[in-house]
């Protein structure tokens, strides 16, 4: 067992394997995140198209609140 710990080639191979697994997992999560962002964007766009007055009034209200907060 001590021989495995002291062998730099085995350590390097183990680290390389671990790095590759982490890289693959990160790439999968990024792909999933991008897909989820596309879905959210699509549903938000659809909502705005179906309810333009609500969205404009909501944006106006948020702007007024932010303006009041900044003014203080």
HUBEL-V453561 format. One record per residue. N is the residue number from 1. OMEGA is omega in whole degrees, 0 to 359 (none if undefined). NEAR is the number of other ideal C-beta (glycine too) atoms within 10 Angstrom. D_CENTER is the distance of its C-alpha to the mean C-alpha in Angstrom with 1 decimal. Layout:
n->N omega->OMEGA near->NEAR d_center->D_CENTER
n->N omega->OMEGA near->NEAR d_center->D_CENTER
This chain:
n->1 omega->177 near->5 d_center->41.3
n->2 omega->180 near->6 d_center->41.9
n->3 omega->179 near->7 d_center->42.3
n->4 omega->181 near->9 d_center->38.7
n->5 omega->184 near->8 d_center->37.3
n->6 omega->183 near->9 d_center->39.5
n->7 omega->183 near->12 d_center->38.8
n->8 omega->180 near->7 d_center->36.3
n->9 omega->178 near->7 d_center->35.9
n->10 omega->178 near->12 d_center->34.7
n->11 omega->180 near->12 d_center->32.3
n->12 omega->179 near->10 d_center->30.9
n->13 omega->179 near->11 d_center->30.6
n->14 omega->179 near->12 d_center->28.9
n->15 omega->179 near->10 d_center->26.4
n->16 omega->179 near->10 d_center->25.8
n->17 omega->180 near->10 d_center->25.2
n->18 omega->179 near->10 d_center->22.8
n->19 omega->180 near->10 d_center->20.9
n->20 omega->178 near->10 d_center->20.8
n->21 omega->179 near->10 d_center->19.5
n->22 omega->180 near->10 d_center->16.6
n->23 omega->179 near->10 d_center->15.9
n->24 omega->180 near->10 d_center->16.1
n->25 omega->179 near->10 d_center->13.9
n->26 omega->179 near->10 d_center->11.1
n->27 omega->178 near->10 d_center->11.7
n->28 omega->179 near->10 d_center->11.7
n->29 omega->178 near->10 d_center->8.3
n->30 omega->177 near->10 d_center->7.0
n->31 omega->179 near->10 d_center->9.5
n->32 omega->178 near->10 d_center->8.7
n->33 omega->178 near->10 d_center->5.1
n->34 omega->180 near->10 d_center->7.3
n->35 omega->179 near->10 d_center->10.0
n->36 omega->178 near->10 d_center->8.7
n->37 omega->177 near->10 d_center->7.9
n->38 omega->179 near->10 d_center->11.4
n->39 omega->180 near->10 d_center->12.9
n->40 omega->179 near->10 d_center->12.0
n->41 omega->180 near->10 d_center->13.3
n->42 omega->181 near->10 d_center->16.3
n->43 omega->176 near->10 d_center->17.2
n->44 omega->179 near->11 d_center->17.0
n->45 omega->179 near->10 d_center->19.1
n->46 omega->179 near->10 d_center->21.5
n->47 omega->180 near->12 d_center->21.9
n->48 omega->179 near->13 d_center->22.8
n->49 omega->180 near->9 d_center->25.2
n->50 omega->185 near->9 d_center->26.9
n->51 omega->184 near->12 d_center->27.1
n->52 omega->182 near->10 d_center->27.5
n->53 omega->178 near->7 d_center->29.9
n->54 omega->183 near->11 d_center->27.8
n->55 omega->180 near->14 d_center->24.8
n->56 omega->179 near->11 d_center->27.2
n->57 omega->177 near->11 d_center->28.9
n->58 omega->178 near->11 d_center->25.7
n->59 omega->178 near->11 d_center->24.5
n->60 omega->179 near->10 d_center->28.0
n->61 omega->178 near->10 d_center->28.0
n->62 omega->178 near->10 d_center->24.8
n->63 omega->178 near->10 d_center->26.5
n->64 omega->180 near->10 d_center->29.7
n->65 omega->179 near->10 d_center->28.1
n->66 omega->177 near->10 d_center->26.2
n->67 omega->179 near->9 d_center->29.6
n->68 omega->180 near->9 d_center->31.5
n->69 omega->181 near->8 d_center->29.3
n->70 omega->183 near->7 d_center->29.5
n->71 omega->183 near->6 d_center->33.2
n->72 omega->none near->4 d_center->34.0
